[in-house]
Amino acid sequence: EGNEPGDSTKITYRELLHKVCQLANVLRSQGVKKGDRVSIYLPMILELVIAMLACARIGALHCVVFAGFSADSLCERILDCGSSLLIT
């Protein structure tokens, strides 16, 4: 369920697995490997969950940053994390 009332999506485990594997393969093709750090900057949507699971699938660490912070604060968090990739 999203932030807005009535904003929801249904997905089967099979569909979720397919999407997670797709994104995991994209991350691998971008050079992300086990132990790498990935920052995720997404609203509360299904793709946020898919991105977190894809990172876990390949053994990459993820850091979720939310838009409620100032631009400078976001920059500091992403740099402090040492991310090799930012998913938006």
C-alpha positions, 0 to 999 in steps of 0.5 A: 500500500502506498501513502495515499488512501486507496493507492495499492498494488497486488503482485504474486510471489512469482511476479515479484521474483521475476522483477527482483531477478531482472533488477538484480541482473541489471545491477550486476551488469552495472558492476554491482557485486557482493559487499558493494553499497547501493543507495535507493532514492524512491517513494513508497512504491513497489519498485522500492521493495524490488530494489531492496530485494534485488540488492539482498539477492546479490549480496549488496548492502542498500541504504534507503534515503527519503526525499524529506531531507534537504539536498545537502543532507541527501548528498551527505548521506549518500556520500557517507554510505560510500555508494557505488550506485544510486537507484532513483 
